[in-house]
Amino acid sequence: MMTIWRRLLSGTMAALLFGAGLAAPAQAAANDISIYLDQERLVTDVAPYLVPGKNVTMLPFRAVGEAVGATVGWNKSKQEVEFRKDDTVIQLKIGSDTALVNGEKVALDAGAQMRDSRTMVPLRFVGENTGLTVKWDQQDRRVNLLTSEAGSQGNTGSNGHTGSQGNAGAEAEVHTEGLRGTWISTVYNIDWPADPRKGANPEQQKKQYSGMLDKLQGMGLNAVFVQVRPTSDAFFPSKLLPWSEWLTGKQGQDPGYDPLAYMIEETHRRGMEFHAWFNPFRISVQGDIAKLAADHPAKQHPDWVVKHGGKLMYDPGVPEARQFIIDTIMEVVNGYDIDGVHLDDYFYPYGQAAEPFRDDASYKVYNKVFSNKGDWRRNNVNQFIQQLNGEIKASKADIRFGVSPFGVWRNSTLDPTGSLTQAGYNSYDDLYADVRTWIKNGWIDYIAPQVYWHIGHKAASYDTLVDWWVKETAGTGVDLYIGHAAYKLADAKEKDWSSADVLIRQLDYNKQYDSLAGSIFFSAKDLLNNTKDVAARLKQYYEQ
């Protein structure tokens, strides 16, 4: 029985090869053809299509890269995509009829093209750069794919059926579902590491993290989003920030190792993606600046700081504060082999109806254009997103940059183009996150809205919001992942989350959209605890 990683790796490569040398079935729809890898049926979440008049089958390039553990970079300004796996580097440009393979120009049967927010590539081209054996069974309209391992175990007849094993009974299916990730929260030691005040040490922290990865991968996940700068302190040796209090129990204390380097190495060793998650503007979860480490930047720049809701934040309206935050993120971009930079939903804070965010001083000093504070605040965040994206791409174009905003952009009562929801918060109006502008301008590679409601929720139904986000990202080149509220399974007050079936129904709902590129679950603790059998259900779902 193949391991989950091997199943995903070989399964996606097999799906890519679909169309390689398949002139015979060109008149049929691509999704009429079944694909089998070593007698296991492959089921992809995105159906291939045929280029009219060219007899060429196309499949999303990024989905392949993410599933096989390759690095996939997207340069929006150049409209280029790059695929790196082992010693092979493939570069394609939208609309071009040639590609570069390890620096050499290769002609394409059909050029790369954009469809439903996905970069599509000709499968014959990809097949020529991989190593599976392809056999076409005309009678069953079936592609049989053999790995070298399977080839050494049995012979395949001329019709593509394996002579020694046959084709009897129900065969296993391999689903390629794009990105399947989880958030790993370090603030409050929610997910990792264990509370250091109870005696944790570096070796225990390492063992805990590695064990988490094994369990997460075992349930079918292929990516982690780890909070590496939770409260303006660092899980890595930084020239700009003190060591995180969540590592040792005391902010500024050296943990005795580089946690970020260790996490990246362990994650990549398992063929999983590592996305560095930053909470950009939060300074501390308590409100006393005197309790911060002596060299904390908030102490050095108190004019950047606003106290709100008993916590400390950087004021997004101060340009120097925004640039400092970007500099701390770029420390990680430039110094580590991460797969992505990830921001969560905290820009301006929640709870301003009860307590206004006190930024009158920065508004007076820095606003030169806007007639109201709301537009000024949104512009501050827009500048931050645009500049951060520019610096990331200038440094390492293959790093993915994305944001996970609150799940409702705007209710339709506030904007007719918003969602048919009645949410208590709106990302645009309350957190001043103008997500639509980021998507339209291509300042992010993906968006991962936190759609933390069940299907049928009266104020904000999951299906209504997924439909809205699919339409919002269509044709933009920005990938869409959905954030799922696994944590609600552990909340006794959430009566509508009585079983893991709630999440499985959401995953099933997502299947109808080829442009929906994956899911992220909040948070790892609830998956690892197998709350209401969620880990077992995810494992079953991703293996079926």
Long-range contacts (C-beta under 8 A, 24 or more apart in sequence): 2-38, 2-40, 4-217, 4-218, 4-220, 4-542, 4-543, 5-69, 5-217, 5-222, 5-270, 5-271, 7-40, 7-174, 7-543, 8-67, 8-68, 8-174, 8-176, 8-222, 9-67, 9-68, 9-69, 9-271, 10-37, 10-38, 10-132, 10-147, 11-37, 11-40, 11-42, 11-67, 11-174, 11-175, 11-176, 12-44, 12-63, 12-64, 12-67, 12-68, 12-176, 13-64, 13-68, 13-130, 13-132, 14-42, 14-132, 14-145, 15-42, 15-44, 15-59, 15-64, 15-176, 16-59, 16-64, 16-123, 16-126, 16-127, 16-130, 17-123, 17-126, 17-127, 17-130, 17-132, 17-134, 17-143, 17-145, 18-48, 18-57, 18-59, 18-123, 18-143, 19-48, 19-56, 19-57, 19-58, 19-59, 19-122, 19-123, 19-124, 19-127, 20-123, 20-124, 20-126, 20-127, 20-128, 20-134, 21-124, 21-127, 21-134, 21-136, 22-57, 22-134, 22-136, 22-143, 23-55, 24-136, 24-138, 25-136, 25-138, 25-141, 26-50, 26-55, 28-141, 30-57, 32-141, 33-141, 33-142, 33-143, 34-140, 34-141, 34-142, 34-143, 35-142, 35-143, 35-145, 36-142, 36-143, 36-144, 36-145, 36-171, 37-132, 37-145, 37-146, 37-147, 37-174, 38-145, 38-146, 38-147, 38-149, 38-150, 39-162, 39-165, 39-167, 39-171, 40-171, 40-172, 40-173, 40-174, 41-171, 41-172, 41-173, 41-174, 42-145, 42-173, 42-174, 42-176, 43-173, 43-174, 43-175, 43-176, 44-175, 44-176, 45-175, 45-176, 45-177, 45-178, 45-511, 45-514, 45-516, 46-118, 46-178, 46-514, 47-514, 48-123, 49-115, 49-120, 51-110, 51-122, 54-109, 54-110, 56-109, 56-110, 56-122, 56-123, 56-124, 57-122, 57-123, 57-124, 58-110, 58-113, 58-115, 58-120, 58-121, 58-122, 58-123, 59-120, 59-121, 59-123, 59-126, 60-118, 60-119, 60-120, 60-121, 60-514, 61-92, 61-112, 61-118, 61-119, 61-120, 61-121, 61-126, 62-118, 62-119, 62-479, 62-517, 63-118, 63-176, 63-178, 63-517, 64-126, 66-178, 66-179, 66-222, 66-223, 66-273, 66-517, 66-518, 67-176, 67-178, 67-222, 69-222, 69-271, 69-272, 69-273, 71-339, 71-398, 72-398, 72-400, 73-397, 73-398, 73-399, 73-400, 74-119, 74-400, 74-445, 74-477, 75-393, 75-397, 76-393, 76-442, 76-477, 77-393, 81-112, 81-119, 82-397, 82-398, 84-398, 88-129, 90-126, 90-129, 92-119, 92-121, 94-119, 99-125, 101-129, 114-475, 114-477, 116-474, 116-475, 116-514, 116-515, 117-473, 117-474, 117-475, 117-476, 117-477, 117-478, 117-479, 117-480, 117-515, 118-479, 118-514, 118-515, 118-517, 119-477, 135-160, 136-160, 137-161, 172-543, 173-544, 174-543, 175-542, 175-543, 175-544, 177-507, 177-518, 177-519, 177-542, 178-481, 178-516, 178-517, 178-518, 179-222, 179-223, 179-273, 179-481, 179-517, 179-518, 179-519, 179-520, 180-220, 180-221, 180-222, 180-223, 180-518, 180-519, 180-542, 181-221, 181-222, 181-223, 181-224, 181-225, 181-273, 181-275, 181-481, 181-518, 181-519, 181-520, 181-521, 182-216, 182-221, 182-223, 182-224, 182-225, 182-486, 182-520, 182-521, 182-522, 182-523, 182-524, 182-527, 183-225, 183-227, 183-277, 183-520, 183-521, 183-522, 183-523, 183-524, 184-212, 184-224, 184-225, 184-226, 184-227, 184-277, 184-523, 184-524, 185-227, 185-230, 185-522, 185-523, 185-524, 185-525, 186-226, 186-227, 186-228, 186-230, 186-235, 186-244, 186-246, 187-227, 187-230, 187-231, 187-246, 187-279, 187-285, 188-246, 188-285, 189-246, 190-523, 190-525, 191-523, 191-524, 191-525, 191-528, 192-226, 192-524, 193-246, 193-247, 193-259, 195-249, 196-246, 196-247, 196-248, 196-249, 197-249, 202-255, 202-256, 202-257, 205-247, 205-255, 205-259, 206-257, 206-262, 206-266, 209-262, 209-263, 209-266, 210-266, 212-524, 212-528, 213-266, 213-267, 213-270, 213-272, 214-270, 215-527, 215-528, 215-535, 216-272, 216-524, 216-527, 216-528, 217-270, 217-272, 218-539, 219-527, 219-535, 219-536, 219-538, 219-539, 219-542, 220-538, 220-539, 220-541, 220-542, 220-543, 221-272, 221-521, 221-527, 221-538, 222-271, 222-272, 222-273, 223-272, 223-273, 223-274, 223-275, 223-339, 223-518, 223-520, 224-267, 224-272, 224-273, 224-274, 224-275, 224-524, 225-275, 225-277, 225-340, 225-342, 225-520, 226-263, 226-274, 226-275, 226-276, 226-277, 227-277, 227-278, 227-279, 228-260, 228-276, 228-277, 228-278, 228-332, 229-278, 229-279, 229-328, 229-329, 229-332, 230-279, 230-282, 231-279, 231-282, 231-283, 231-284, 231-285, 232-282, 232-283, 232-284, 232-296, 232-297, 232-298, 232-314, 232-328, 233-293, 233-296, 234-328, 235-259, 235-260, 235-263, 236-260, 236-261, 236-331, 236-332, 236-335, 236-336, 238-328, 238-331, 239-331, 240-297, 240-324, 240-327, 240-328, 240-331, 241-296, 241-297, 241-328, 242-292, 242-293, 242-295, 242-296, 251-292, 251-293, 251-296, 252-293, 252-294, 252-295, 252-296, 260-332, 260-336, 261-336, 264-336, 264-337, 264-338, 268-337, 273-339, 273-340, 274-338, 274-339, 274-340, 275-338, 275-339, 275-340, 275-341, 275-342, 275-400, 276-329, 276-332, 276-336, 276-338, 276-340, 276-341, 276-342, 277-342, 277-343, 277-344, 278-328, 278-329, 278-341, 278-342, 278-343, 279-343, 279-344, 279-346, 280-314, 280-325, 280-329, 280-343, 280-346, 280-347, 280-384, 281-313, 281-314, 281-316, 281-325, 281-346, 281-347, 281-348, 282-311, 282-312, 282-313, 282-314, 282-346, 283-311, 283-312, 283-313, 283-314, 284-311, 284-312, 285-311, 286-310, 286-311, 286-312, 287-311, 287-312, 297-324, 306-357, 306-358, 306-359, 307-358, 308-349, 308-351, 308-352, 308-355, 308-357, 308-358, 309-349, 309-350, 309-351, 309-355, 311-349, 313-349, 315-359, 315-362, 316-347, 316-348, 316-377, 316-380, 316-381, 316-384, 316-432, 317-359, 317-362, 317-363, 317-366, 317-367, 317-376, 317-377, 317-380, 318-362, 318-366, 319-366, 319-383, 322-380, 322-383, 322-384, 322-387, 323-387, 325-384, 326-384, 326-387, 326-388, 326-391, 329-388, 329-392, 330-391, 330-392, 330-395, 333-391, 333-392, 333-395, 333-396, 333-399, 334-395, 334-396, 338-399, 339-399, 339-400, 340-399, 340-400, 340-401, 340-402, 340-445, 341-388, 341-392, 341-399, 341-400, 341-401, 341-402, 342-402, 342-403, 342-404, 342-448, 343-402, 343-403, 343-404, 344-403, 344-404, 345-403, 345-404, 345-405, 345-406, 345-427, 345-431, 345-433, 345-450, 346-431, 347-381, 347-431, 347-432, 347-433, 348-377, 348-381, 348-430, 348-431, 348-432, 348-433, 349-431, 350-425, 350-430, 350-431, 352-430, 374-429, 374-432, 377-432, 378-428, 378-432, 378-433, 378-434, 378-437, 380-432, 381-432, 381-433, 381-434, 382-434, 382-437, 382-438, 385-438, 385-443, 385-444, 386-441, 386-443, 389-443, 389-444, 400-445, 400-446, 401-444, 401-445, 402-444, 402-445, 402-446, 402-447, 402-448, 402-479, 402-481, 403-433, 403-435, 403-438, 403-444, 403-447, 403-448, 404-447, 404-448, 404-449, 404-450, 404-483, 404-520, 405-431, 405-433, 405-435, 405-447, 405-449, 405-450, 406-430, 406-431, 406-433, 406-449, 406-450, 407-449, 407-450, 407-451, 407-452, 407-453, 407-460, 407-465, 407-483, 408-460, 408-465, 409-435, 409-436, 409-468, 409-472, 418-468, 419-460, 419-464, 419-465, 419-468, 420-464, 420-468, 421-459, 421-460, 421-461, 421-464, 421-465, 422-458, 422-459, 422-460, 423-459, 423-460, 424-459, 436-472, 439-472, 439-473, 439-476, 439-478, 440-476, 442-476, 442-477, 442-478, 444-478, 445-478, 445-479, 446-478, 446-479, 446-480, 446-481, 446-517, 447-473, 447-478, 447-479, 447-480, 447-481, 448-480, 448-481, 448-482, 448-483, 448-520, 449-482, 449-483, 450-483, 450-485, 450-522, 451-482, 451-483, 451-484, 451-485, 451-506, 452-483, 452-484, 452-485, 452-488, 452-522, 453-485, 454-496, 454-497, 454-502, 454-506, 455-502, 455-505, 455-506, 455-509, 456-496, 457-496, 462-506, 462-509, 463-509, 466-506, 466-509, 466-510, 466-513, 466-516, 470-513, 470-515, 470-516, 473-515, 474-515, 479-517, 479-518, 480-515, 480-516, 480-517, 481-516, 481-517, 481-518, 481-519, 481-520, 482-506, 482-510, 482-516, 482-518, 482-519, 482-520, 483-519, 483-520, 483-521, 483-522, 484-519, 484-520, 484-521, 484-522, 485-522, 486-521, 486-522, 486-523, 486-526, 486-527, 486-531, 486-534, 487-522, 487-523, 487-525, 487-526, 489-526, 489-531, 489-532, 489-534, 490-526, 490-529, 490-531, 490-532, 497-532, 498-532, 499-532, 499-533, 500-531, 500-532, 500-533, 500-534, 500-536, 500-537, 500-538, 501-537, 503-534, 503-537, 503-538, 504-537, 504-541, 507-541
